[in-house]
Amino acid sequence: MSALTVGGKPLPEPVRRRRAAGLPPWMNAPPWWVRSLKTLAIVLIVLMSAYPLIYVIAMSFAAPEQARAGVVFPTEYSLDAYRTIFEGGTVTVGLRNSLWLTVVGTTLSLVFTSMLAWGLARTRQVPGAKAVLIMVLATMFFSAGIIPNFLLVKALGLLDSLWSLIIPGLISAFNMIVIRNFFMNLPQELIEAARIDGAGEWRIFLRIVLPLSKPVLAVMALFYAVGYWNTYFNALLYINDAEKWPIQVVLQQYVLAGVTIPGSLPVADQPPPPPGVTLQMAVIVLATVPILLVYPFLQRYFTKGVLTGAIKG
Amino acid sequence: MSAQAETDAGPRADEAPPKPAPARRKLTLRQRMWRERWAYTFIVPGALFFLVFAYVPMLGNVVAFQDYTPFRGFGGSTWVGLANFEAMLSDPEVLMALRNTLIIAVLQLVLAFPAPIALALLLDSLMSARVKRMVQTVVYLPHFLSWVIVISVWQQVFGGGGLIAGVLDGLGVSGFDAMTNADTFKLLVVAQTIWKDCGWGTIIFFAAIAGIPQDRYEAAAIDGAGAWQRMRHVTLPGLVPVATLLLILNIGSILTVGFEQLLLQQPMVGMDAAEVLDTFVYFRGVLGGEWGIATAAGLLKGVIGTVLVLAANRFAKRLGGEGIFLCRH
């Protein structure tokens, strides 16, 4: 361990740097080769995480000649792929279904999850609440399997309805626990005071509990919304009608199953359609964009949301 | 895991100490329920939801013991005892699916599970908080993409005609296609899992690192421990409880081995490499109409999962941890 301050002499450079960064004095900068190894590792990790996405976005805008040639990064751009896709219609329908699913599903899920969380936040006072809590927790470890769920949805007459993608997964036990933990850590004096003033449980819930819980509700809204937007298998399982497919199923059909995108076949007397690769990339981008849009706004809540659930769960 | 014990003993002043409350004790169960009648308006909808959509389907597993057809229903189908299980266990496809499932599960456990720990340690050792935050933003993102998107993106990069195949073509090596290579498929699956979820997995370990008292590092530094030794002897032991908990939580679903991920890739890489228990259930049951055998396979998977959770929990308790069931309510 090197000395910290030496008489009136100026502090050595590494010491000044860690002071500036608010790091403790015993924390030394590692030797140069460790630092370069770490930098290399970090650069590689960031590149590997981000480059595939950047590549797909860039290629979706690539000019036809470059897309056909297969370049590492396009330099000439065109919007033809998006024009073709929106004229085709199927992708638009998929996006509309997914949007509806995400908005309606997230709203309903948040309402019912936070209601149950508030009801179960007072297991000591409410007889039976503890039994319900255990019943809910058990579902995190034991689930029925694909076929019994399919048979239930079928018996309820939900097949081929977008509701089949919302109702069976309305409340996630994990999210409920996270919200419940947040509720239980709210300042109880406020709630008690309202109770003494004669406010009913619903009034307390709507006027005090929910407004105080915005951070956790924001993260849970994100988790639910991402879940609904990304719905794939359940749609495959429950929905046969292509008009009701969410975007992920449409994406799978066009990009992985090799179904031809409408408008991508050459027609006589018309300019040649954009190459299939750009069309596929454009569909991927359209399915990803909503997530890329909300991500930065909610990112700062992640730690809070995940942690209250996971560590204290 | 002391934080977990607080779950219920939160700051509710009125319930923390079991103080004598003679007036309250006189209330009968019915009176207490009447007093809390509004609480039930919050609980009942959610409880009904879990009853109908989590517990009723469990009863549906009786199909595994029936010669079920949707036309005849549960009541009209004949009971066949364990015939479905016998048929299942002598079906080479099930055995192949079981083998693939186990191999992928073990690979995930060995390679994908420790990855976030390593990444969290690496990021934690960075001196600059700004770089740390920037890297976090980038590596969290893939977690939010659906499997359809992830596979599609990988297809464009690693598939035949993709980015890497194009670059290799230019160098004179042709025919590269990592997405359809059955021999390396299981490693590809693990690589995809790491790409998607490793970054997100670090969040919980960062929290655990933040919870390690600074004076332990200080004491270690004073005793002459360098950065590497502090990580090895202070940080790493501090992560063990969280890692154990996560392991227990994940082990019940370990046989699920990325169902959508495999379902999406099976047409490309073939059944021999990509058939797992869940895809078997889907293809043979839902698509093939062999409800009995498929449900039996699903039930087998569920039972193995349950046994694994209970065993892991007991094992963790024996090691001195708290287990999961103790601290949850």
Interface residues (C-beta under 8 A of the other chain):
Chain A: M1 R17 R18 A21 L23 P24 W26 M27 N28 A29 P30 K38 A41 I42 I45 V46 M48 S49 A50 P52 L53 Y55 V56 M59 G70 V71 V72 F112 T113 M115 L116 W118 G119 L120 R122 T123 R124 Q125 V126 P127 G128 A129 K130 V132 L133 I134 M135 V136 L137 T139 M140 F141 F142 S143 A144 G145 I146 I147 P148 N149 F150 L151 L152 K154 I167 P168 G169 L170 I171 A173 M176 N181 M184 N185 P187 Q188 E192 G200 E201 W202 F205 V226 W229 N230 Y232 F233 L237 Q248 V249 L251 Q252 V255 L256 A257 V277 Q280 M281 I284 A287 T288 I291 L292 Y295 P296 Q299 F302 T303 V306 L307 A310 I311 K312 G313
Chain B: A3 Q4 E6 T7 D8 G10 P11 R12 A13 D14 E15 L29 R32 M33 E36 W38 A39 Y40 T41 F42 I43 P45 G46 A47 F49 F50 L51 V52 F53 A54 Y55 V56 P57 M58 L59 G60 N61 V63 P70 L119 L122 L123 S125 L126 M127 S128 A129 V131 V135 T137 V138 V139 Y140 L141 P142 F144 L145 S146 W147 V148 I149 I151 S152 V153 W154 Q155 Q156 V157 G161 L163 G166 V167 D169 W195 G199 I203 I204 F206 A207 A208 G211 Q214 Y217 E218 A221 I222 G224 G226 A227 V242 L249 G252 F259 E260 L263 L264 P267 M268 D278 V281 Y282 G285 V286 W291 A294 T295 G298 L299 K301 G302 G305 T306 V309 R328 H329
